[in-house]
Amino acid sequence: MSDWPNGWTDNDRDRDRYGRGGGHQSPDGPQVMPHVRRPGPSSVPPPPRPRGGGHDAYGPDPGYQQPDYDSGYSEGQVYRGSRNGPQGPQPPVPPDPYDRYDDEPRERNWPRRLGYATIALVLIMVIVATGTYFWADSKLRREVDLSAVEDRPEAGEGTNYLIVGSDSREGLSEEDQQELHTGSVGGQRTDTMILLHVGDNGNTMISLPRDSLVTIPEFTGSTSGDRIPASEGVKLNEAYSDEGPWLLVRTVEYNLDLRIDHYLEIGFGGFANVVDAVGGVEMCFDEPVQDENSGADFEAGCHNLDGAEALAFNRQRYQEAEGDLGRTRNQQEFLGTISDKMASMGTILNPFRLYPTLGAGLDSLLVDKDMSLWDLRTVFYAMRDAKQMNIPCLDYAVNWDENRVESLVEQLRNDEPVTVSDEVGDL
């Protein structure tokens, strides 16, 4: 019985074995793939037409409505899209901080830059001024205690400063003493005593001649501790020689019945150093000035006095027709001139002149414990335009005119304009 299907032969069997991976090496004959029918054009929707046109291979379609979409193609231009594009509203793009100067005209940036520069300059000036203030304040020698003065008068209107120029040789070498013609005398004396009144009705500088005959009130000796009785008809300078600043203040207050609010003192060396620091002081003389004792030797005309020359001019008196009263007038004129120069913009705005001037003055300036830098500034500004006068005297022996002195003190105490004459012997 045959195992093969009906009609199959052995050749058919071998062919089937090859086609199924059998052992015969002859290939199968061509196979016919079944044909699958594809749907026609009417069953598939046409692809969307390009956004840029209504044309395709078949020509324009007048009924075609172009959809709102982006094909993704460009013609060499940057396409940023619309904020309200097909994907809805987009978040705003933050501005680039580096583009702010590109968005604004360059000339509009100058006011801003100028403002920043002005603020920086002001800050620098404030820092420098603050540092200078604390530096200068630390150099003030507050060594005079006015609270130790006994029996003080009541305070009046305005502020009264006692300015003293002493013959202190502190810090001067023998060579300096020879150059400044100060000598080497021991002890302490005053060459200058000026009462400066600062008030709302004007400022007044009143010189108190050192040889003025006054009463030194009783006091307690700082060394002995003994009570020293009052002395009448002695020179004003003796009060300073005996007990220094505090007894001098007590003597002035006792004889004038006027309260002294602040005390300033400068020695020979400090005075000369300040003059040199400001670059000298110009003084003009109508006639030659010569004084062997002080070292003054100037021809008639204008001179820019250095420190040593300024000290010699302020100490000379023997060639003055008015003696000690003539010398005090010279001292007031010089103080007004040097104060004007120290307070000028040429000194204040020039650090190479300002700091040496402050250093020279503050190192040698002795003040009371309540003195501030603002008070010191007030003194120099007040001397620039103050009324200059001597204490009213009866004669050139500097005996005070008690009536006029009493009227003068009353005007100062009440801060009234000073009208009292200082002419010698004026009744």
Number of C-alpha atoms within 10 A of each C-alpha: 3 7 6 11 8 7 6 11 12 9 9 11 13 15 18 14 13 15 16 10 9 11 11 12 9 10 9 11 8 6 6 6 6 6 6 6 6 7 8 7 8 7 8 8 7 8 6 11 17 14 13 10 9 16 12 10 5 6 8 12 11 8 7 10 10 13 10 9 11 13 10 6 10 9 6 6 7 7 10 6 9 11 12 10 12 11 9 9 10 10 8 7 6 6 8 7 8 8 9 10 11 9 8 10 10 9 8 10 11 11 10 11 11 11 11 12 12 12 12 12 12 12 12 12 12 12 12 11 12 12 12 14 13 11 13 16 16 12 15 22 16 18 12 20 15 21 11 11 16 17 10 17 14 10 13 16 15 18 20 25 20 24 20 22 19 18 21 23 21 11 13 16 12 13 9 15 16 12 13 21 18 22 15 13 9 9 10 16 19 23 20 23 23 24 20 24 26 22 19 11 13 16 25 23 25 22 24 24 26 21 16 19 18 21 18 24 20 15 18 14 13 10 7 8 9 10 11 13 11 10 13 11 11 14 17 22 23 21 25 21 15 15 16 16 25 19 25 24 22 25 23 22 19 19 14 15 17 19 20 23 18 23 24 21 21 22 21 23 25 25 20 21 21 23 24 20 22 23 16 21 20 15 15 13 12 9 10 12 17 19 17 12 14 21 20 21 14 18 13 11 11 12 15 13 20 19 24 23 22 23 23 23 24 21 23 25 23 16 14 15 11 16 15 22 25 17 24 28 18 18 23 22 16 18 17 20 17 20 19 18 21 22 15 12 11 13 19 15 10 10 11 12 17 18 17 16 21 18 19 20 23 20 15 23 19 21 25 21 16 15 19 15 14 10 14 16 12 12 20 18 18 22 24 19 16 18 16 18 20 22 27 26 23 18 15 15 16 21 19 21 18 15 10 19 19 15 14 21 17 17 16 24 21 13 20 17 15 17 9 16 17 19 14 20 14 12 9
